Amino acid sequence: MDRSRMRRLATPAAALLLTICACAKVERPPPETGAAVDPKTLWQAKLKAARRAEAVDEPRHAERLYQEAVSEAEKLLPDDERLASCLNRLGEFYQRRGKLPEAKAVFHRSLAMVEKLFGAESKEAAPILENLAAIAQKQNNYADAEALYHREIGIWEKFGEAANADLLFPLHNLARLYADTGRSKKAEATLQRGIAVAEKAKGKESADVTVFLDGLAELYREQSRFNDAEPLYRRALEIREKKLGKNHPDVAQLLEHFAALLNKTGRAGEAAQMELRAQMILAAQPKSDPRTPDRDDD
């Protein structure tokens, strides 16, 4: 489920962070001179500089540059999809920094623009709906989040199997919402659908399938349905080791989940071995900043 928009409440397996090596010195837009500056170049330069500032953990400078990029885009592109995209970048920055009210306001503005340009049920609206749903879910506004996820899912469903990969994020997050609000049957059905959609979109042995296998196994473990959970853990672990490597952090996550089941079923020795292996994998991982942007700007 490696999409360019990030987001959002995806699990570590759902969205893999890219480590960005940034110079210690932040690149800033060149100072103004007497020569004319192309506004298009200026707003793009500010956007790129904002991401560089964020990458080296200069949030105040990054925020100012994101805001300036939007201001420059507004001058050039008052009703252009590129302005909506620029607003999304600012909203995602706020979201990464935990400034959810600010992010929500920016996303609503971007959504209104996209709906005007492409229509309320356009695929361009879907990622913005996803961002808004993630914010609502984090703020415990579950009814709003559920409605937004369903709206996004409805958009992608109109495109048939060609959009199966785009269904994975909202299905996963909707299943988590159902589980968090005690609606286990709906969570189970959504996770089972996610497995089927992921298998069709990515293949039966894709890492994306394991996100739903793990989610369903966790749901069953919490319900003490250990016999149903164990084969799902085993299948997910086999796929992740094959596709990601035996020392990948997502393998460690799954080992920890599987160990919890083993402890519940009286197999403490096996559980301890899995826990130790998970700890060794995680200890060997390079540290990364989850706030670091994970895509390049055009």
C-alpha positions as CSV (number, residue, x, y, z in Angstrom):
1,M,0.0,0.0,0.0
2,D,2.8,2.3,-0.8
3,R,1.0,5.4,-2.1
4,S,2.4,8.9,-2.5
5,R,0.0,10.4,-0.1
6,M,0.9,9.3,3.3
7,R,-0.8,9.0,5.7
8,R,-2.1,8.5,7.5
9,L,-3.2,6.0,10.2
10,A,-1.6,3.2,8.3
11,T,0.3,0.6,10.3
12,P,4.1,0.2,9.8
13,A,3.4,-2.5,7.3
14,A,1.0,-0.3,5.4
15,A,3.3,2.6,4.9
16,L,7.1,2.1,4.9
17,L,9.0,5.3,5.8
18,L,11.8,6.4,3.6
19,T,14.9,7.7,5.3
20,I,16.0,11.0,3.9
21,C,19.6,12.2,4.2
22,A,19.5,15.9,4.4
23,C,22.3,18.4,4.5
24,A,22.8,20.3,7.8
25,K,22.2,23.6,6.0
26,V,18.7,24.2,4.7
27,E,18.5,25.3,1.1
28,R,16.4,28.5,0.9
29,P,14.9,30.2,-2.2
30,P,17.4,32.7,-3.7
31,P,17.1,36.3,-2.5
32,E,15.1,38.6,-4.6
33,T,17.1,40.6,-7.2
34,G,16.2,43.2,-9.8
35,A,15.5,40.4,-12.3
36,A,11.9,39.3,-12.8
37,V,11.1,36.0,-11.0
38,D,8.7,33.5,-12.6
39,P,5.9,33.1,-10.0
40,K,5.5,29.4,-11.0
41,T,9.2,28.8,-10.3
42,L,8.9,30.7,-7.0
43,W,6.0,28.8,-5.5
44,Q,7.6,25.5,-6.5
45,A,11.0,26.6,-5.1
46,K,9.3,27.5,-1.8
47,L,7.5,24.2,-1.6
48,K,10.8,22.3,-2.2
49,A,12.6,24.5,0.4
50,A,9.8,23.8,2.9
51,R,10.3,20.1,2.6
52,R,14.0,20.4,3.0
53,A,13.5,22.5,6.1
54,E,11.1,19.9,7.5
55,A,13.6,17.1,6.7
56,V,16.2,18.7,8.9
57,D,13.7,19.4,11.7
58,E,13.2,23.1,11.3
59,P,9.4,23.1,11.7
60,R,8.9,26.9,12.1
61,H,10.9,27.7,8.9
62,A,9.1,24.8,7.1
63,E,5.7,26.1,8.1
64,R,6.4,29.6,6.9
65,L,7.7,28.3,3.6
66,Y,4.7,26.1,3.1
67,Q,2.4,29.0,3.7
68,E,4.4,31.2,1.4
69,A,4.2,28.6,-1.3
70,V,0.4,28.6,-1.0
71,S,0.4,32.4,-1.2
72,E,2.5,32.4,-4.3
73,A,0.3,29.7,-5.9
74,E,-2.8,31.7,-5.1
75,K,-1.5,34.6,-7.1
76,L,-0.8,32.5,-10.1
77,L,-3.4,29.7,-9.8
78,P,-6.6,30.9,-8.1
79,D,-8.7,28.0,-9.5
80,D,-6.1,25.5,-10.4
81,E,-5.6,21.9,-9.3
82,R,-2.0,22.7,-8.5
83,L,-3.1,25.1,-5.8
84,A,-5.2,22.4,-4.3
85,S,-2.2,20.1,-4.4
86,C,-0.1,22.9,-2.7
87,L,-2.8,23.2,0.0
88,N,-2.6,19.4,0.5
89,R,1.1,19.7,1.2
90,L,0.5,22.3,3.8
91,G,-2.3,20.2,5.3
92,E,-0.1,17.1,5.5
93,F,2.6,19.1,7.2
94,Y,0.1,20.2,9.8
95,Q,-1.0,16.6,10.2
96,R,2.5,15.3,10.7
97,R,3.1,18.0,13.3
98,G,-0.1,17.1,15.2
99,K,-1.8,20.4,14.4
100,L,-5.0,18.8,13.5
101,P,-7.4,21.8,13.5
102,E,-5.1,23.6,11.1
103,A,-4.8,20.6,8.9
104,K,-8.6,20.0,8.9
105,A,-9.2,23.6,7.8
106,V,-6.7,23.4,4.9
107,F,-8.0,20.0,3.7
108,H,-11.6,21.4,3.7
109,R,-10.5,24.3,1.5
110,S,-8.6,21.9,-0.8
111,L,-11.6,19.6,-1.0
112,A,-13.9,22.5,-1.9
113,M,-11.6,23.4,-4.8
114,V,-11.3,19.8,-6.1
115,E,-15.1,19.3,-5.9
116,K,-15.5,22.5,-8.0
117,L,-12.9,21.5,-10.5
118,F,-13.6,17.7,-10.8
119,G,-16.8,16.9,-9.0
120,A,-17.7,15.7,-5.5
121,E,-17.2,12.0,-6.4
122,S,-14.0,12.4,-8.4
123,K,-10.9,10.3,-7.7
124,E,-9.1,13.6,-7.0
125,A,-11.3,14.1,-4.0
126,A,-10.6,10.6,-2.5
127,P,-7.2,11.3,-0.9
128,I,-8.4,14.4,0.7
129,L,-11.4,12.6,2.1
130,E,-8.9,10.0,3.5
131,N,-6.9,12.7,5.2
132,L,-10.0,14.2,6.7
133,A,-11.2,10.8,7.9
134,A,-7.8,10.1,9.6
135,I,-8.1,13.4,11.4
136,A,-11.6,12.7,12.5
137,Q,-10.6,9.2,13.7
138,K,-7.7,10.6,15.7
139,Q,-10.0,13.2,17.3
140,N,-12.4,10.3,18.2
141,N,-15.1,11.7,15.9
142,Y,-15.9,8.2,14.8
143,A,-19.2,9.0,13.0
144,D,-17.6,11.6,10.8
145,A,-14.6,9.4,10.1
146,E,-16.8,6.4,9.2
147,A,-18.9,8.6,6.8
148,L,-15.7,9.9,5.1
149,Y,-14.2,6.5,4.7
150,H,-17.4,5.2,3.2
151,R,-17.5,8.1,0.8
152,E,-13.9,7.5,-0.3
153,I,-14.6,3.7,-0.7
154,G,-17.6,4.5,-2.8
155,I,-15.5,6.7,-5.1
156,W,-13.0,3.9,-5.7
157,E,-15.6,1.3,-6.1
158,K,-17.0,3.1,-9.2
159,F,-13.7,2.5,-10.9
160,G,-14.0,-1.3,-10.5
161,E,-11.0,-3.7,-10.1
162,A,-8.7,-1.1,-11.6
163,A,-8.9,0.8,-8.3
164,N,-8.5,-2.2,-6.0
165,A,-5.2,-1.0,-4.7
166,D,-6.7,2.4,-3.8
167,L,-9.3,0.6,-1.6
168,L,-6.7,-0.9,0.7
169,F,-6.0,2.2,2.9
170,P,-9.6,3.1,3.6
171,L,-10.6,-0.5,4.1
172,H,-7.8,-1.0,6.6
173,N,-8.5,2.2,8.5
174,L,-12.3,1.6,8.5
175,A,-11.6,-1.9,10.0
176,R,-9.5,-0.3,12.7
177,L,-12.3,2.2,13.4
178,Y,-14.8,-0.6,13.8
179,A,-12.5,-2.5,16.1
180,D,-11.8,0.6,18.2
181,T,-15.6,1.2,18.6
182,G,-16.4,-2.4,19.6
183,R,-18.1,-3.4,16.3
184,S,-16.1,-6.6,15.9
185,K,-18.4,-8.2,13.3
186,K,-18.1,-5.3,11.0
187,A,-14.3,-5.2,11.6
188,E,-14.1,-8.9,10.8
189,A,-16.1,-8.5,7.6
190,T,-14.0,-5.5,6.5
191,L,-10.7,-7.2,7.2
192,Q,-11.8,-10.3,5.2
193,R,-12.8,-8.1,2.3
194,G,-9.4,-6.4,2.6
195,I,-7.7,-9.7,2.3
196,A,-9.7,-10.5,-0.9
197,V,-9.1,-7.1,-2.4
198,A,-5.4,-7.1,-1.6
199,E,-5.0,-10.6,-3.1
200,K,-6.6,-9.5,-6.3
201,A,-4.8,-6.2,-6.5
202,K,-1.3,-7.3,-5.4
203,G,-1.2,-11.1,-5.3
204,K,-1.8,-13.7,-2.7
205,E,1.8,-13.4,-1.3
206,S,2.1,-9.6,-1.3
207,A,3.1,-7.7,1.8
208,D,-0.1,-5.8,1.6
209,V,-2.1,-9.0,2.2
210,T,-0.3,-9.5,5.5
211,V,-1.6,-6.2,6.8
212,F,-5.1,-7.5,6.7
213,L,-4.0,-11.0,7.8
214,D,-2.3,-9.5,10.9
215,G,-5.3,-7.3,11.6
216,L,-7.8,-10.2,11.5
217,A,-5.5,-12.4,13.6
218,E,-5.3,-9.6,16.2
219,L,-9.0,-9.3,16.2
220,Y,-9.4,-13.1,16.7
221,R,-6.8,-13.1,19.5
222,E,-8.6,-10.4,21.4
223,Q,-11.7,-12.5,21.1
224,S,-9.8,-15.6,22.3
225,R,-10.4,-17.3,18.9
226,F,-6.8,-18.6,19.1
227,N,-7.3,-21.5,16.6
228,D,-8.6,-19.0,14.0
229,A,-5.8,-16.5,14.7
230,E,-2.8,-18.8,14.6
231,P,-2.9,-19.8,10.9
232,L,-3.3,-16.2,9.9
233,Y,-0.2,-15.2,11.9
234,R,1.8,-18.1,10.4
235,R,0.7,-17.2,6.8
236,A,1.5,-13.5,7.4
237,L,4.9,-14.3,8.9
238,E,5.9,-16.6,6.1
239,I,4.9,-14.0,3.5
240,R,6.7,-11.1,5.2
241,E,9.9,-13.1,5.7
242,K,9.8,-14.0,2.0
243,K,9.0,-10.6,0.6
244,L,10.6,-8.2,3.1
245,G,13.4,-10.3,4.5
246,K,13.8,-12.0,7.9
247,N,15.2,-8.9,9.6
248,H,12.6,-6.3,8.5
249,P,10.9,-4.3,11.2
250,D,7.5,-5.4,10.0
251,V,8.6,-9.0,10.6
252,A,9.5,-7.9,14.2
253,Q,6.0,-6.4,14.6
254,L,4.4,-9.6,13.5
255,L,6.6,-11.7,15.8
256,E,5.5,-9.6,18.8
257,H,1.8,-10.1,17.9
258,F,2.3,-13.9,17.4
259,A,4.2,-14.1,20.7
260,A,1.2,-12.6,22.5
261,L,-0.9,-15.5,21.2
262,L,1.6,-18.0,22.2
263,N,1.7,-16.6,25.7
264,K,-2.1,-16.8,25.9
265,T,-2.0,-20.5,24.8
266,G,0.6,-21.7,27.3
267,R,3.6,-21.7,25.0
268,A,5.8,-19.3,26.9
269,G,9.1,-20.8,25.7
270,E,8.2,-20.2,22.0
271,A,6.8,-16.8,22.8
272,A,10.1,-15.8,24.5
273,Q,12.1,-16.9,21.5
274,M,9.9,-14.8,19.2
275,E,10.1,-11.8,21.5
276,L,13.9,-12.0,21.6
277,R,14.1,-12.2,17.9
278,A,11.8,-9.2,17.5
279,Q,14.0,-7.2,19.9
280,M,17.1,-8.1,18.0
281,I,15.6,-7.0,14.7
282,L,14.4,-3.7,16.1
283,A,17.7,-3.0,17.8
284,A,19.5,-3.3,14.5
285,Q,17.3,-0.8,12.7
286,P,18.5,2.7,11.9
287,K,16.6,5.5,13.7
288,S,14.3,7.5,11.5
289,D,12.1,10.5,12.1
290,P,8.4,9.7,11.4
291,R,7.8,13.4,10.6
292,T,10.2,13.2,7.7
293,P,8.5,13.8,4.3
294,D,8.5,10.7,2.1
295,R,8.2,12.0,-1.4
296,D,9.8,14.5,-3.7
297,D,8.0,17.6,-5.0
298,D,7.6,18.3,-8.6
